[in-house]
Structure formats: structure tokens, C-alpha cells
Amino acid sequence: YNLMPDIDRWVIDHVMAYMSGSNDEDEDIGFVNLSGTTINDPALTAYISEKLEQYQVPAHHICFEITETAAISNLGTAIKFIEAVRDMGCLFALDDFGSGMSSFSYLRSLPVDFIKIDGEFVRNMDNNEMDRAIVEAINSIGHVAGLKTIGEYAETEKIIQNLKDLNVDFAQGYAIEKPHRI
């Protein structure tokens, strides 16, 4: 039904309205997932600019997330979109890294600020040496590339401690906060 671009616009509008009380000193960042279909929309960049202006949100308080698979499926378009929105001051995260067609070489060409380490590896790293090694490798390469790393599926204090032990920068999951209405 091709509804994702409309849904993504609705989310952008609501997140920016929620973040409109932010000032430059705040550390809060609103993360917005974008679908692969949406990042191919040439009018989206103008829409984001319009909403930043309308709600007077400091652009560095908004981080757009795209999945590794969506970015790689149309690499040229994704890079142009990311660069245009980053030029406004917004941040970008590569979501679910490790779950798709992972190639560390894409990290050199995708101008992102964060790598979100796929939660399936994070969730199981306490019981699976391979998963722990994957999390450690993604984190290490992310840091070498100058990127901040986020461990997804941080559902227990033990997982959070494992992420700290590996020097992952941030954690996301139910052990920190459950999703809530905005």
C-alpha cells in the first residue's frame, strides 16, 4: 500500500513536536526510524527542513535511523540523502548493523554518526562466544571509524554490564527504559 512514507512523515512531525522544548544544552536526542522506501523520496529532505524550522528543534537533537539493508540496497541515494540531512545538522545511525549484508567496507562510505549493533548479537553474547566476538568487532571498528556505538536489546543489567565491559558507548533496551507515549 506504500504507506511507509506517510507513516514516517507522521513520526517525524510528532518527534519534532515532542523535541521542540529542547535547547542547545540539552543532551536528549530523538531517534526516528526511516523505511527504505522513505529515504528514496526526493521531497523528504525539504519536509525535514520544514519541520525543523516549524518546531525550532536544534537539528543535532534529531537522529534518523536507517537499516543497513535499506542503506546498501540503494547506496548512492542513501548517501546523498544522509549528506543532505546531516548538512542541516541532524545525526544519523546505521540500525541493526550485523543483521543484513554486513560489510565493514560500507562504514567507509556511509556518513553516519552511530552504529546500532544488532540486538540478536547483544542479547546472546553472554552465552555465545561468537556473538560476543561480533559485538566486540563491530564496536571496535565503529570506534576506529570515529563513530559512537549503541548496543540494542539491553534487556538486563547483565547485558548492560557486558556492553560496558566492551566499551560500547550507549545501550538501548528495556533494562534502561520501556517505550512510552510521546
MDAnalysis code that builds the backbone (N, CA, C; Angstrom):
import MDAnalysis as mda
import numpy as np

u = mda.Universe.empty(546, n_residues=182, atom_resindex=np.repeat(np.arange(182), 3), trajectory=True)
u.add_TopologyAttr("name", ["N", "CA", "C"] * 182)
u.add_TopologyAttr("resid", np.arange(1, 183))
u.add_TopologyAttr("resname", ["TYR", "ASN", "LEU", "MET", "PRO", "ASP", "ILE", "ASP", "ARG", "TRP", "VAL", "ILE", "ASP", "HIS", "VAL", "MET", "ALA", "TYR", "MET", "SER", "GLY", "SER", "ASN", "ASP", "GLU", "ASP", "GLU", "ASP", "ILE", "GLY", "PHE", "VAL", "ASN", "LEU", "SER", "GLY", "THR", "THR", "ILE", "ASN", "ASP", "PRO", "ALA", "LEU", "THR", "ALA", "TYR", "ILE", "SER", "GLU", "LYS", "LEU", "GLU", "GLN", "TYR", "GLN", "VAL", "PRO", "ALA", "HIS", "HIS", "ILE", "CYS", "PHE", "GLU", "ILE", "THR", "GLU", "THR", "ALA", "ALA", "ILE", "SER", "ASN", "LEU", "GLY", "THR", "ALA", "ILE", "LYS", "PHE", "ILE", "GLU", "ALA", "VAL", "ARG", "ASP", "MET", "GLY", "CYS", "LEU", "PHE", "ALA", "LEU", "ASP", "ASP", "PHE", "GLY", "SER", "GLY", "MET", "SER", "SER", "PHE", "SER", "TYR", "LEU", "ARG", "SER", "LEU", "PRO", "VAL", "ASP", "PHE", "ILE", "LYS", "ILE", "ASP", "GLY", "GLU", "PHE", "VAL", "ARG", "ASN", "MET", "ASP", "ASN", "ASN", "GLU", "MET", "ASP", "ARG", "ALA", "ILE", "VAL", "GLU", "ALA", "ILE", "ASN", "SER", "ILE", "GLY", "HIS", "VAL", "ALA", "GLY", "LEU", "LYS", "THR", "ILE", "GLY", "GLU", "TYR", "ALA", "GLU", "THR", "GLU", "LYS", "ILE", "ILE", "GLN", "ASN", "LEU", "LYS", "ASP", "LEU", "ASN", "VAL", "ASP", "PHE", "ALA", "GLN", "GLY", "TYR", "ALA", "ILE", "GLU", "LYS", "PRO", "HIS", "ARG", "ILE"])
u.atoms.positions = np.array([
    [0.797, -1.205, 0.000],
    [0.000, 0.000, 0.000],
    [0.842, 1.273, 0.000],
    [2.150, 1.122, 0.092],
    [3.072, 2.251, 0.053],
    [2.755, 3.314, 1.117],
    [2.462, 2.858, 2.335],
    [2.106, 3.771, 3.414],
    [3.298, 4.260, 4.235],
    [4.433, 3.602, 4.105],
    [5.562, 3.944, 4.974],
    [6.006, 5.403, 4.868],
    [6.092, 5.993, 3.683],
    [6.484, 7.411, 3.652],
    [5.531, 8.310, 4.452],
    [4.229, 8.030, 4.383],
    [3.266, 8.825, 5.158],
    [3.426, 8.574, 6.655],
    [3.626, 7.319, 7.021],
    [3.823, 6.990, 8.437],
    [5.110, 7.638, 8.948],
    [6.174, 7.547, 8.161],
    [7.437, 8.162, 8.576],
    [7.295, 9.674, 8.739],
    [6.562, 10.315, 7.864],
    [6.337, 11.760, 7.993],
    [5.558, 12.069, 9.279],
    [4.565, 11.249, 9.578],
    [3.790, 11.421, 10.806],
    [4.715, 11.317, 12.022],
    [5.594, 10.322, 12.016],
    [6.527, 10.136, 13.132],
    [7.483, 11.325, 13.226],
    [8.030, 11.759, 12.105],
    [8.930, 12.921, 12.107],
    [8.229, 14.122, 12.732],
    [7.005, 14.384, 12.306],
    [6.247, 15.514, 12.828],
    [6.066, 15.401, 14.342],
    [5.670, 14.219, 14.815],
    [5.409, 14.043, 16.243],
    [6.687, 14.072, 17.085],
    [7.757, 13.492, 16.592],
    [9.016, 13.534, 17.347],
    [9.528, 14.969, 17.429],
    [9.447, 15.699, 16.332],
    [9.926, 17.085, 16.369],
    [9.045, 17.946, 17.269],
    [7.745, 17.703, 17.272],
    [6.864, 18.437, 18.188],
    [7.255, 18.135, 19.633],
    [7.530, 16.874, 19.928],
    [7.945, 16.464, 21.271],
    [9.279, 17.101, 21.661],
    [10.197, 17.162, 20.715],
    [11.542, 17.691, 20.981],
    [11.593, 19.222, 20.927],
    [10.483, 19.868, 20.616],
    [10.502, 21.321, 20.412],
    [10.892, 22.099, 21.664],
    [10.801, 21.493, 22.824],
    [11.215, 22.173, 24.045],
    [12.704, 22.085, 24.310],
    [13.441, 21.394, 23.456],
    [14.882, 21.217, 23.664],
    [15.624, 22.517, 23.400],
    [16.731, 22.677, 24.104],
    [17.627, 23.777, 23.765],
    [18.997, 23.189, 23.472],
    [19.899, 24.004, 23.005],
    [21.211, 23.513, 22.569],
    [21.974, 22.770, 23.656],
    [21.743, 23.107, 24.918],
    [22.491, 22.478, 26.003],
    [21.945, 21.101, 26.381],
    [20.696, 20.820, 26.051],
    [20.115, 19.514, 26.366],
    [20.889, 18.412, 25.662],
    [20.947, 17.257, 26.298],
    [21.620, 16.118, 25.690],
    [20.638, 15.144, 25.046],
    [19.342, 15.408, 25.181],
    [18.342, 14.499, 24.630],
    [18.411, 14.471, 23.109],
    [18.259, 13.267, 22.578],
    [18.218, 13.079, 21.126],
    [16.988, 12.243, 20.811],
    [16.190, 12.704, 19.874],
    [15.044, 11.933, 19.403],
    [15.463, 11.105, 18.199],
    [15.313, 9.794, 18.306],
    [15.687, 8.887, 17.218],
    [14.447, 8.549, 16.400],
    [14.568, 8.631, 15.087],
    [13.456, 8.371, 14.168],
    [13.892, 7.321, 13.157],
    [13.213, 6.172, 13.157],
    [13.482, 5.139, 12.153],
    [12.844, 5.539, 10.832],
    [13.576, 5.384, 9.756],
    [13.047, 5.650, 8.418],
    [13.070, 4.363, 7.603],
    [12.032, 4.158, 6.837],
    [11.978, 2.976, 5.973],
    [12.833, 3.197, 4.728],
    [13.184, 2.109, 4.085],
    [13.934, 2.192, 2.839],
    [13.169, 2.941, 1.764],
    [11.856, 2.784, 1.748],
    [11.028, 3.492, 0.766],
    [11.108, 4.997, 0.992],
    [11.075, 5.396, 2.228],
    [11.061, 6.819, 2.558],
    [12.355, 7.512, 2.169],
    [13.493, 6.856, 2.379],
    [14.751, 7.545, 2.060],
    [14.932, 7.750, 0.562],
    [14.127, 7.064, -0.237],
    [14.171, 7.257, -1.687],
    [13.258, 8.389, -2.155],
    [12.546, 9.029, -1.227],
    [11.616, 10.105, -1.561],
    [12.383, 11.423, -1.669],
    [12.476, 12.003, -2.873],
    [13.256, 13.233, -3.047],
    [12.696, 14.435, -2.284],
    [11.425, 14.391, -1.884],
    [10.827, 15.519, -1.164],
    [11.050, 15.437, 0.347],
    [11.606, 14.337, 0.837],
    [11.746, 14.164, 2.283],
    [12.715, 15.168, 2.900],
    [13.784, 15.480, 2.215],
    [14.764, 16.425, 2.750],
    [14.104, 17.779, 3.023],
    [13.314, 18.259, 2.091],
    [12.615, 19.536, 2.281],
    [11.616, 19.440, 3.433],
    [10.950, 18.297, 3.560],
    [9.994, 18.098, 4.649],
    [10.706, 18.185, 6.005],
    [11.854, 17.537, 6.118],
    [12.613, 17.568, 7.372],
    [13.041, 18.997, 7.689],
    [13.531, 19.714, 6.704],
    [13.936, 21.108, 6.895],
    [12.760, 21.960, 7.372],
    [11.608, 21.755, 6.747],
    [10.394, 22.492, 7.113],
    [10.010, 22.218, 8.569],
    [10.083, 20.963, 8.991],
    [9.693, 20.599, 10.359],
    [10.698, 21.118, 11.383],
    [11.983, 21.100, 11.047],
    [12.981, 21.679, 11.952],
    [12.688, 23.159, 12.180],
    [12.345, 23.850, 11.114],
    [12.021, 25.274, 11.198],
    [10.718, 25.493, 11.972],
    [9.693, 24.714, 11.642],
    [8.383, 24.864, 12.281],
    [8.468, 24.685, 13.797],
    [9.183, 23.663, 14.237],
    [9.232, 23.346, 15.665],
    [10.456, 23.924, 16.375],
    [11.339, 24.578, 15.626],
    [12.535, 25.198, 16.211],
    [13.345, 24.204, 17.047],
    [13.501, 23.007, 16.512],
    [14.278, 21.968, 17.179],
    [15.736, 22.100, 16.749],
    [16.669, 22.151, 17.702],
    [18.075, 22.112, 17.298],
    [18.326, 20.810, 16.530],
    [18.823, 20.920, 15.333],
    [18.939, 19.747, 14.450],
    [19.753, 18.621, 15.068],
    [20.756, 18.952, 15.882],
    [21.582, 17.903, 16.482],
    [20.848, 17.121, 17.581],
    [19.586, 17.460, 17.813],
    [18.758, 16.696, 18.747],
    [17.895, 15.667, 18.022],
    [18.068, 15.561, 16.721],
    [17.315, 14.586, 15.928],
    [18.306, 13.652, 15.245],
    [18.077, 12.350, 15.409],
    [18.911, 11.337, 14.758],
    [18.002, 10.411, 13.957],
    [18.252, 10.339, 12.679],
    [17.496, 9.440, 11.820],
    [18.212, 8.105, 11.736],
    [17.435, 7.032, 11.801],
    [17.986, 5.684, 11.723],
    [17.553, 5.037, 10.418],
    [18.511, 4.449, 9.732],
    [18.187, 3.624, 8.574],
    [18.877, 2.286, 8.761],
    [18.222, 1.248, 8.301],
    [18.830, -0.072, 8.456],
    [19.967, -0.230, 7.463],
    [20.862, -1.082, 7.851],
    [21.985, -1.417, 6.973],
    [21.470, -1.902, 5.624],
    [20.451, -2.750, 5.637],
    [19.900, -3.305, 4.397],
    [19.328, -2.207, 3.511],
    [18.566, -1.266, 4.103],
    [17.981, -0.170, 3.317],
    [19.064, 0.722, 2.728],
    [20.094, 0.994, 3.501],
    [21.174, 1.865, 3.016],
    [21.925, 1.225, 1.862],
    [22.206, -0.055, 1.987],
    [23.021, -0.743, 0.990],
    [22.232, -1.024, -0.285],
    [20.913, -1.194, -0.156],
    [20.117, -1.544, -1.336],
    [20.107, -0.434, -2.380],
    [20.288, 0.800, -1.961],
    [20.400, 1.915, -2.902],
    [21.431, 2.889, -2.336],
    [22.670, 2.461, -2.367],
    [23.759, 3.145, -1.682],
    [23.911, 4.603, -2.108],
    [23.886, 4.866, -3.399],
    [24.062, 6.238, -3.884],
    [22.991, 7.176, -3.370],
    [21.742, 6.746, -3.446],
    [20.628, 7.561, -2.958],
    [20.726, 7.755, -1.454],
    [21.055, 6.687, -0.739],
    [21.169, 6.774, 0.718],
    [22.251, 7.771, 1.117],
    [23.390, 7.715, 0.459],
    [24.486, 8.631, 0.795],
    [24.074, 10.077, 0.544],
    [23.444, 10.352, -0.596],
    [23.003, 11.722, -0.898],
    [22.001, 12.217, 0.140],
    [21.050, 11.346, 0.501],
    [20.041, 11.721, 1.491],
    [20.695, 12.004, 2.845],
    [21.550, 11.095, 3.290],
    [22.216, 11.267, 4.585],
    [23.031, 12.559, 4.592],
    [23.788, 12.797, 3.549],
    [24.611, 14.014, 3.491],
    [23.754, 15.275, 3.529],
    [22.638, 15.273, 2.798],
    [21.770, 16.456, 2.766],
    [21.177, 16.739, 4.143],
    [20.744, 15.700, 4.826],
    [20.127, 15.898, 6.138],
    [21.191, 16.199, 7.199],
    [22.357, 15.609, 7.081],
    [23.448, 15.935, 8.012],
    [23.907, 17.377, 7.805],
    [23.834, 17.881, 6.571],
    [24.184, 19.282, 6.324],
    [23.263, 20.230, 7.094],
    [22.046, 19.772, 7.399],
    [21.123, 20.569, 8.224],
    [21.529, 20.519, 9.697],
    [22.359, 19.530, 10.048],
    [22.797, 19.378, 11.435],
    [22.257, 18.155, 12.140],
    [21.388, 17.398, 11.470],
    [20.835, 16.188, 12.081],
    [21.888, 15.085, 12.122],
    [21.652, 14.117, 12.965],
    [22.542, 12.972, 13.112],
    [21.949, 11.765, 12.401],
    [22.805, 10.752, 12.163],
    [22.344, 9.513, 11.530],
    [22.912, 8.303, 12.238],
    [22.079, 7.270, 12.308],
    [22.505, 5.987, 12.863],
    [22.240, 4.896, 11.845],
    [23.190, 3.974, 11.752],
    [23.017, 2.782, 10.929],
    [22.458, 1.714, 11.854],
    [21.200, 1.355, 11.635],
    [20.452, 0.476, 12.539],
    [20.682, -0.991, 12.203],
    [20.589, -1.828, 13.224],
    [20.666, -3.294, 13.076],
    [21.946, -3.745, 12.382],
    [23.058, -3.050, 12.647],
    [24.284, -3.424, 11.955],
    [24.689, -4.836, 12.353],
    [24.977, -5.624, 11.346],
    [25.351, -7.018, 11.547],
    [24.259, -7.980, 11.148],
    [23.040, -7.466, 10.948],
    [21.922, -8.363, 10.650],
    [21.719, -8.605, 9.166],
    [22.200, -7.714, 8.340],
    [21.919, -7.806, 6.909],
    [23.117, -8.265, 6.123],
    [23.478, -7.472, 5.150],
    [24.568, -7.818, 4.235],
    [25.883, -7.258, 4.751],
    [26.070, -7.299, 6.054],
    [27.193, -6.637, 6.713],
    [28.492, -6.707, 5.953],
    [28.972, -5.558, 5.645],
    [30.322, -5.437, 5.137],
    [30.884, -4.192, 5.789],
    [31.960, -4.367, 6.511],
    [32.548, -3.223, 7.180],
    [32.980, -2.157, 6.181],
    [33.157, -2.530, 4.922],
    [33.568, -1.540, 3.924],
    [32.499, -0.464, 3.731],
    [31.213, -0.790, 3.978],
    [30.162, 0.215, 3.836],
    [30.311, 1.331, 4.863],
    [30.948, 1.034, 5.981],
    [31.127, 2.066, 7.002],
    [32.004, 3.204, 6.501],
    [32.867, 2.914, 5.535],
    [33.710, 3.975, 4.978],
    [32.917, 4.921, 4.100],
    [31.858, 4.440, 3.482],
    [31.131, 5.287, 2.539],
    [29.833, 5.867, 3.097],
    [29.315, 5.311, 4.179],
    [28.069, 5.834, 4.747],
    [28.390, 6.869, 5.831],
    [27.992, 8.113, 5.611],
    [28.337, 9.184, 6.555],
    [27.396, 9.212, 7.767],
    [27.557, 8.237, 8.660],
    [26.696, 8.146, 9.836],
    [27.475, 8.531, 11.094],
    [26.734, 8.766, 12.170],
    [27.324, 9.160, 13.445],
    [27.341, 8.013, 14.451],
    [26.379, 7.098, 14.311],
    [26.222, 5.980, 15.231],
    [26.085, 4.673, 14.461],
    [26.565, 3.598, 15.078],
    [26.259, 2.246, 14.604],
    [25.461, 1.584, 15.713],
    [24.285, 1.090, 15.371],
    [23.483, 0.342, 16.334],
    [23.742, -1.145, 16.095],
    [24.365, -1.770, 17.078],
    [24.742, -3.178, 16.958],
    [23.489, -4.026, 17.109],
    [23.246, -4.886, 16.124],
    [22.025, -5.685, 16.105],
    [21.819, -6.412, 17.430],
    [20.608, -6.300, 17.951],
    [20.277, -6.846, 19.254],
    [20.372, -8.347, 19.379],
    [20.240, -9.069, 18.286],
    [20.354, -10.528, 18.369],
    [21.741, -10.939, 18.842],
    [22.762, -10.209, 18.445],
    [24.122, -10.500, 18.917],
    [24.289, -10.051, 20.366],
    [23.766, -8.872, 20.676],
    [23.890, -8.318, 22.025],
    [23.171, -9.210, 23.031],
    [21.965, -9.610, 22.705],
    [21.134, -10.413, 23.606],
    [21.813, -11.727, 23.985],
    [22.523, -12.331, 23.051],
    [23.088, -13.663, 23.270],
    [24.574, -13.668, 23.601],
    [25.197, -12.503, 23.709],
    [26.651, -12.501, 23.843],
    [27.145, -13.092, 25.158],
    [26.293, -13.153, 26.168],
    [26.710, -13.740, 27.437],
    [26.848, -15.262, 27.342],
    [26.089, -15.869, 26.431],
    [26.075, -17.329, 26.301],
    [26.737, -17.840, 25.033],
    [27.173, -16.931, 24.176],
    [27.677, -17.351, 22.878],
    [28.940, -16.549, 22.543],
    [30.066, -17.226, 22.529],
    [31.347, -16.545, 22.270],
    [31.376, -15.848, 20.918],
    [30.759, -16.466, 19.916],
    [30.747, -15.857, 18.580],
    [29.971, -14.541, 18.598],
    [28.813, -14.516, 19.252],
    [28.038, -13.278, 19.332],
    [28.823, -12.187, 20.060],
    [29.492, -12.558, 21.140],
    [30.302, -11.584, 21.876],
    [31.426, -11.049, 20.984],
    [32.063, -11.928, 20.233],
    [33.145, -11.509, 19.335],
    [32.618, -10.572, 18.247],
    [31.417, -10.837, 17.751],
    [30.819, -9.971, 16.726],
    [30.537, -8.589, 17.310],
    [29.950, -8.541, 18.511],
    [29.680, -7.254, 19.162],
    [30.986, -6.497, 19.376],
    [31.994, -7.202, 19.854],
    [33.297, -6.581, 20.104],
    [33.917, -6.047, 18.810],
    [33.812, -6.814, 17.727],
    [34.383, -6.393, 16.439],
    [33.659, -5.172, 15.878],
    [32.333, -5.200, 15.910],
    [31.564, -4.060, 15.394],
    [31.883, -2.813, 16.216],
    [31.921, -2.960, 17.529],
    [32.233, -1.833, 18.407],
    [33.629, -1.278, 18.112],
    [34.594, -2.156, 17.988],
    [35.975, -1.736, 17.737],
    [36.110, -1.006, 16.409],
    [35.546, -1.562, 15.370],
    [35.639, -0.930, 14.051],
    [34.863, 0.383, 14.030],
    [33.724, 0.417, 14.701],
    [32.981, 1.670, 14.806],
    [33.817, 2.760, 15.449],
    [34.503, 2.423, 16.527],
    [35.337, 3.417, 17.208],
    [36.513, 3.857, 16.346],
    [37.135, 2.919, 15.646],
    [38.237, 3.282, 14.746],
    [37.740, 4.249, 13.671],
    [36.493, 4.062, 13.235],
    [35.898, 4.934, 12.216],
    [35.414, 6.262, 12.801],
    [35.549, 6.436, 14.114],
    [35.119, 7.683, 14.741],
    [33.635, 7.742, 15.030],
    [32.980, 6.590, 15.083],
    [31.542, 6.526, 15.308],
    [31.238, 6.126, 16.741],
    [30.095, 6.564, 17.236],
    [29.587, 6.105, 18.525],
    [28.819, 4.807, 18.281],
    [28.844, 3.927, 19.267],
    [28.175, 2.637, 19.125],
    [27.045, 2.516, 20.138],
    [26.006, 1.800, 19.714],
    [24.832, 1.574, 20.555],
    [24.526, 0.083, 20.528],
    [24.440, -0.526, 21.693],
    [24.042, -1.927, 21.786],
    [22.538, -2.016, 21.962],
    [21.866, -2.660, 21.021],
    [20.416, -2.837, 21.101],
    [20.081, -4.025, 22.003],
    [18.810, -4.132, 22.378],
    [18.271, -5.241, 23.187],
    [18.944, -5.334, 24.552],
    [19.271, -4.218, 25.146],
    [19.831, -4.217, 26.500],
    [18.675, -4.456, 27.469],
    [18.352, -5.718, 27.679],
    [17.149, -6.099, 28.425],
    [17.415, -6.469, 29.875],
    [18.680, -6.635, 30.249],
    [19.023, -6.989, 31.629],
    [20.244, -6.187, 32.071],
    [20.434, -6.114, 33.383],
    [21.624, -5.448, 33.916],
    [22.892, -6.171, 33.473],
    [22.828, -7.489, 33.330],
    [23.985, -8.270, 32.882],
    [24.395, -7.851, 31.468],
    [23.426, -7.666, 30.584],
    [23.734, -7.222, 29.219],
    [24.357, -5.830, 29.250],
    [23.805, -4.947, 30.070],
    [24.373, -3.599, 30.174],
    [25.819, -3.675, 30.658],
    [26.086, -4.533, 31.639],
    [27.455, -4.680, 32.133],
    [28.376, -5.226, 31.042],
    [27.895, -6.205, 30.269],
    [28.696, -6.738, 29.156],
    [29.034, -5.642, 28.149],
    [28.061, -4.788, 27.842],
    [28.304, -3.683, 26.909],
    [29.327, -2.701, 27.484],
    [29.215, -2.409, 28.774],
    [30.206, -1.537, 29.425],
    [31.594, -2.156, 29.357],
    [31.666, -3.470, 29.620],
    [32.961, -4.165, 29.599],
    [33.632, -4.073, 28.231],
    [32.811, -4.018, 27.167],
    [33.344, -3.921, 25.805],
    [33.521, -2.470, 25.350],
    [33.198, -1.525, 26.227],
    [33.293, -0.088, 25.920],
    [32.342, 0.364, 24.823],
    [31.181, -0.296, 24.724],
    [30.126, 0.189, 23.836],
    [29.630, 1.502, 24.446],
    [29.404, 2.510, 23.610],
    [29.097, 3.853, 24.102],
    [27.723, 3.999, 24.740],
    [26.711, 3.378, 24.132],
    [25.335, 3.531, 24.603],
    [24.627, 2.187, 24.558],
    [23.559, 2.085, 25.345],
    [22.721, 0.889, 25.321],
    [21.274, 1.320, 25.128],
    [20.512, 0.471, 24.458],
    [19.097, 0.733, 24.227],
    [18.343, -0.540, 24.556],
    [17.337, -0.434, 25.404],
    [16.544, -1.616, 25.707],
    [15.733, -1.465, 26.978],
    [14.949, -2.496, 27.269],
    [14.014, -2.466, 28.389],
    [14.682, -2.322, 29.745],
    [15.941, -2.707, 29.893],
    [16.615, -2.542, 31.184],
    [16.852, -1.064, 31.492],
    [16.796, -0.234, 30.474],
    [17.013, 1.202, 30.656],
    [15.683, 1.933, 30.718],
    [14.841, 1.683, 29.739],
    [13.547, 2.362, 29.664],
    [12.650, 1.596, 28.712],
    [11.417, 1.450, 29.110],
    [10.433, 0.865, 28.202],
    [9.883, 1.987, 27.324],
    [9.506, 1.681, 26.098],
    [8.928, 2.724, 25.242],
    [7.689, 3.334, 25.905],
    [7.487, 4.602, 25.685],
    [6.319, 5.269, 26.245],
    [5.765, 6.267, 25.239],
    [4.530, 6.652, 25.475],
    [3.872, 7.613, 24.578],
    [4.595, 8.947, 24.618],
    [4.622, 9.605, 23.451],
    [5.241, 10.933, 23.446],
    [4.199, 12.010, 23.309],
])
